[in-house]
């Protein structure tokens, strides 16, 4: 059993991001006795409404969508045994270029320093040893993901508390396999940010550039259940169609780039807490 004083904080943009990219590590480290803190920055109001209705279409009620996604987030956290959930409460900014980017209260339009001050307060409260968020491009260019990166890195610098910071990523080898599965399920390559004709995936990194590979296959069922909790979002139901076993096989190793470290732990790693225990 790990030392109870160890804490992991994951900073995500929307409800469901915690399940897709870090569901495995949240479940694994909770099972090891590590305190897990999930910070969700936005309310997800620009997601799908009931029946898959899209933002801007008739019947899409942003406040109702936000309420639904909050309930789904609570269910996901229960599946992953998250110790603490913190909501920054900003409005979902939508995809890059949407009018919602600049709407009052949107995360994208919020000054980084203002949001970082709120996150710094949470870092000081929970004193995480490890913080996980996105890279500079927000993994795939979503404005709220990019903002989460900026805010997290500013808060880490302002607190000087975490010993390690990681950015989520995906290996190109895994993205290629993922694309094959999506094609079998009838999902277009473009939807997966994978270009069948021009070579490497448009997201993720070459395998050799990834510093940290964490085996979370033993917690694949929990990750699957967490994603299933976010059933209102079409992209999640697509992933669930592959079934638990194949889902775990495909998404059972979570990968990261170590962006900041005060432990001196050698690379590559198979544990976010390498050098801390």
C-alpha positions as CSV (number, residue, x, y, z in Angstrom):
1,X,0.0,0.0,0.0
2,X,1.4,3.4,-1.0
3,X,1.9,6.1,1.5
4,X,-1.4,7.9,2.0
5,X,0.3,11.2,1.8
6,X,0.9,10.9,-1.9
7,X,-1.6,12.8,-4.1
8,X,-2.4,12.9,-7.8
9,X,-4.2,15.8,-9.3
10,X,-5.6,15.6,-12.9
11,X,-6.7,18.9,-14.5
12,X,-9.2,18.3,-17.3
13,X,-11.3,20.6,-19.5
14,X,-14.7,18.9,-19.7
15,X,-16.7,16.1,-18.1
16,X,-15.6,12.8,-19.8
17,X,-12.0,13.9,-20.4
18,X,-11.0,12.3,-17.1
19,X,-12.3,8.9,-18.3
20,X,-10.9,8.8,-21.8
21,X,-7.3,9.9,-21.1
22,X,-6.6,9.3,-17.4
23,X,-9.3,6.9,-16.3
24,X,-6.8,4.2,-15.9
25,X,-4.3,6.1,-13.7
26,X,-7.0,7.6,-11.6
27,X,-8.4,4.1,-10.9
28,X,-5.0,2.5,-10.4
29,X,-3.6,5.0,-8.0
30,X,-6.8,5.2,-6.0
31,X,-6.6,1.4,-5.6
32,X,-3.0,1.9,-4.4
33,X,-4.2,4.2,-1.6
34,X,-3.1,7.4,-3.3
35,X,-5.4,10.4,-3.0
36,X,-6.8,11.4,-6.4
37,X,-8.1,14.9,-7.1
38,X,-10.0,15.6,-10.3
39,X,-10.3,19.3,-11.4
40,X,-12.8,19.8,-14.2
41,X,-12.6,23.3,-15.7
42,X,-15.8,23.7,-17.7
43,X,-19.4,22.6,-17.4
44,X,-19.6,20.8,-20.8
45,X,-22.5,22.8,-22.0
46,X,-21.3,22.7,-25.7
47,X,-21.6,18.9,-25.7
48,X,-24.4,16.8,-27.2
49,X,-27.8,17.1,-25.8
50,X,-30.3,14.2,-25.3
51,X,-30.7,12.2,-28.5
52,X,-27.4,13.5,-29.8
53,X,-28.7,17.0,-30.6
54,X,-25.8,19.3,-31.3
55,X,-25.1,22.8,-30.0
56,X,-27.0,25.4,-32.0
57,X,-29.6,22.9,-33.2
58,X,-33.2,23.2,-32.1
59,X,-33.7,21.5,-28.8
60,X,-30.2,22.0,-27.5
61,X,-30.5,23.6,-24.1
62,X,-26.9,24.4,-22.8
63,X,-27.9,24.6,-19.2
64,X,-29.8,21.3,-19.3
65,X,-26.8,19.7,-21.0
66,X,-24.5,21.1,-18.3
67,X,-26.7,19.6,-15.6
68,X,-26.8,16.2,-17.3
69,X,-23.0,16.2,-17.8
70,X,-22.5,17.1,-14.1
71,X,-24.5,14.0,-13.1
72,X,-22.5,11.9,-15.6
73,X,-19.3,13.3,-14.1
74,X,-20.3,12.2,-10.6
75,X,-21.0,8.7,-11.9
76,X,-17.7,8.6,-13.6
77,X,-15.8,9.7,-10.5
78,X,-17.6,7.0,-8.5
79,X,-16.5,4.3,-11.0
80,X,-12.9,5.5,-10.8
81,X,-13.0,6.0,-7.0
82,X,-11.9,9.6,-7.3
83,X,-11.2,11.0,-3.8
84,X,-12.1,14.6,-4.5
85,X,-13.8,16.4,-7.4
86,X,-13.3,20.1,-7.9
87,X,-15.3,22.2,-10.4
88,X,-13.9,25.5,-11.7
89,X,-17.3,26.1,-13.2
90,X,-16.4,28.0,-16.4
91,X,-18.6,27.7,-19.4
92,X,-17.6,25.3,-22.1
93,X,-16.0,27.3,-25.0
94,X,-16.9,24.9,-27.8
95,X,-14.7,24.0,-30.6
96,X,-12.1,26.4,-32.0
97,X,-13.8,29.2,-34.0
98,X,-17.2,28.8,-32.5
99,X,-19.0,32.0,-31.2
100,X,-19.0,30.4,-27.8
101,X,-15.2,30.9,-27.6
102,X,-15.8,34.5,-26.7
103,X,-19.0,34.3,-24.7
104,X,-18.9,35.9,-21.3
105,X,-17.8,33.3,-18.7
106,X,-16.3,30.9,-21.2
107,X,-13.1,29.3,-20.2
108,X,-11.3,30.4,-23.4
109,X,-12.1,34.0,-22.8
110,X,-11.0,34.0,-19.1
111,X,-7.6,35.5,-18.4
112,X,-5.1,32.8,-17.6
113,X,-4.0,34.6,-14.5
114,X,-7.5,34.6,-13.1
115,X,-8.2,30.9,-13.6
116,X,-4.6,30.0,-12.5
117,X,-5.2,31.8,-9.2
118,X,-8.2,29.6,-8.5
119,X,-6.2,26.5,-9.4
120,X,-3.3,27.5,-7.4
121,X,-5.6,27.7,-4.3
122,X,-6.6,24.1,-5.0
123,X,-2.9,23.0,-5.4
124,X,-2.1,24.6,-2.1
125,X,-5.1,22.9,-0.4
126,X,-4.4,19.4,-1.8
127,X,-0.5,19.6,-2.2
128,X,-0.4,17.1,-5.1
129,X,2.9,15.4,-5.7
130,X,2.0,14.8,-9.3
131,X,-0.2,16.9,-11.6
132,X,-1.4,15.7,-15.0
133,X,-2.9,17.9,-17.8
134,X,-2.6,18.4,-21.5
135,X,0.3,19.6,-23.7
136,X,0.5,23.1,-25.4
137,X,-1.9,22.1,-28.1
138,X,-4.4,20.6,-25.7
139,X,-3.7,17.2,-27.3
140,X,-5.9,18.0,-30.3
141,X,-6.3,21.7,-30.5
142,X,-9.5,22.2,-28.5
143,X,-9.5,25.7,-26.9
144,X,-10.5,24.5,-23.5
145,X,-7.8,21.9,-23.5
146,X,-5.2,24.5,-24.5
147,X,-6.5,26.8,-21.8
148,X,-6.3,24.0,-19.2
149,X,-2.7,23.6,-20.1
150,X,-1.9,27.3,-19.8
151,X,-3.8,27.6,-16.5
152,X,-2.2,24.5,-15.0
153,X,1.3,25.4,-15.9
154,X,0.8,28.9,-14.5
155,X,-0.6,27.5,-11.3
156,X,2.2,25.0,-10.9
157,X,4.8,27.8,-11.3
158,X,2.9,29.9,-8.9
159,X,2.7,27.3,-6.2
160,X,6.0,25.5,-6.5
161,X,4.4,22.4,-4.9
162,X,4.1,19.5,-7.3
163,X,7.2,17.4,-7.7
164,X,6.2,16.2,-11.2
165,X,4.0,17.4,-14.0
166,X,2.9,15.2,-16.9
167,X,1.1,15.9,-20.2
168,X,-1.2,13.3,-21.7
169,X,-0.4,11.9,-25.1
170,X,-0.9,8.9,-27.3
171,X,1.8,6.8,-29.2
172,X,1.6,6.8,-32.9
173,X,1.7,3.0,-32.9
174,X,-1.4,3.0,-30.7
175,X,-3.2,5.6,-32.7
176,X,-2.7,3.5,-35.8
177,X,-4.3,0.5,-34.1
178,X,-7.1,2.7,-32.8
179,X,-7.8,3.9,-36.3
180,X,-8.1,0.4,-37.6
181,X,-10.7,-0.4,-34.9
182,X,-12.6,2.8,-35.6
183,X,-12.7,1.9,-39.3
184,X,-14.1,-1.5,-38.4
185,X,-16.8,0.3,-36.4
186,X,-17.6,2.5,-39.4
187,X,-16.1,5.7,-38.0
188,X,-14.2,7.8,-40.5
189,X,-10.4,8.2,-40.2
190,X,-10.8,12.0,-40.1
191,X,-13.0,11.7,-37.0
192,X,-10.1,10.0,-35.3
193,X,-7.5,12.5,-36.4
194,X,-5.8,9.8,-38.3
195,X,-4.9,10.3,-42.0
196,X,-5.0,6.9,-43.8
197,X,-3.1,8.3,-46.8
198,X,-0.5,10.6,-45.5
199,X,1.2,8.5,-42.9
200,X,1.5,9.3,-39.2
201,X,-1.5,10.3,-37.1
202,X,-2.1,14.0,-36.7
203,X,-2.3,13.7,-32.9
204,X,0.0,12.0,-30.3
205,X,3.7,11.5,-30.6
206,X,6.2,9.0,-32.0
207,X,6.6,6.2,-29.5
208,X,10.2,7.1,-28.8
209,X,9.3,10.6,-27.6
210,X,6.9,9.3,-24.9
211,X,8.5,9.3,-21.5
212,X,6.0,7.4,-19.4
213,X,4.0,4.3,-20.1
214,X,1.6,3.3,-17.3
215,X,0.0,-0.2,-17.4
216,X,-3.6,0.2,-16.3
217,X,-5.1,-2.9,-17.9
218,X,-6.2,-4.3,-14.5
219,X,-8.5,-1.3,-14.3
220,X,-9.8,-1.4,-17.8
221,X,-13.3,-2.3,-16.5
222,X,-13.4,0.8,-14.3
223,X,-12.2,3.0,-17.2
224,X,-14.9,1.5,-19.4
225,X,-17.6,2.1,-16.8
226,X,-16.4,5.7,-16.3
227,X,-16.7,6.4,-20.0
228,X,-20.0,4.6,-20.2
229,X,-21.2,7.0,-17.5
230,X,-20.8,9.8,-20.1
231,X,-23.3,8.1,-22.4
232,X,-24.8,11.4,-23.6
233,X,-21.8,12.1,-25.8
234,X,-21.8,10.3,-29.1
235,X,-18.0,9.8,-29.4
236,X,-18.0,7.9,-26.1
237,X,-20.7,5.4,-27.2
238,X,-18.6,4.8,-30.3
239,X,-15.7,3.7,-28.2
240,X,-17.9,1.5,-26.0
241,X,-19.1,-0.5,-29.1
242,X,-15.8,-2.3,-29.1
243,X,-16.7,-4.1,-25.8
244,X,-14.8,-4.3,-22.5
245,X,-12.1,-6.7,-23.6
246,X,-11.0,-5.0,-26.7
247,X,-11.4,-1.6,-25.1
248,X,-9.0,-2.7,-22.3
249,X,-6.6,-4.2,-24.9
250,X,-6.6,-1.0,-26.9
251,X,-6.7,1.6,-24.1
252,X,-5.1,-0.3,-21.2
253,X,-1.8,1.6,-21.3
254,X,-1.9,5.3,-20.6
255,X,1.0,7.4,-21.9
256,X,2.5,10.7,-20.9
257,X,5.3,13.2,-21.4
258,X,7.1,14.2,-18.3
259,X,7.2,18.0,-18.5
260,X,8.6,18.9,-15.1
261,X,10.4,16.8,-12.5
262,X,12.2,17.4,-9.2
263,X,12.8,13.7,-8.3
264,X,15.5,12.8,-10.8
265,X,13.8,9.6,-11.6
266,X,15.3,8.0,-14.7
267,X,13.4,7.8,-18.0
268,X,11.6,6.0,-19.4
269,X,9.1,5.4,-16.6
270,X,6.2,3.0,-15.9
271,X,4.9,4.9,-12.9
272,X,3.9,8.5,-12.4
273,X,5.1,8.3,-8.9
274,X,8.6,7.0,-9.8
275,X,11.1,8.8,-7.5
276,X,8.5,9.5,-4.9
277,X,8.1,6.1,-3.3
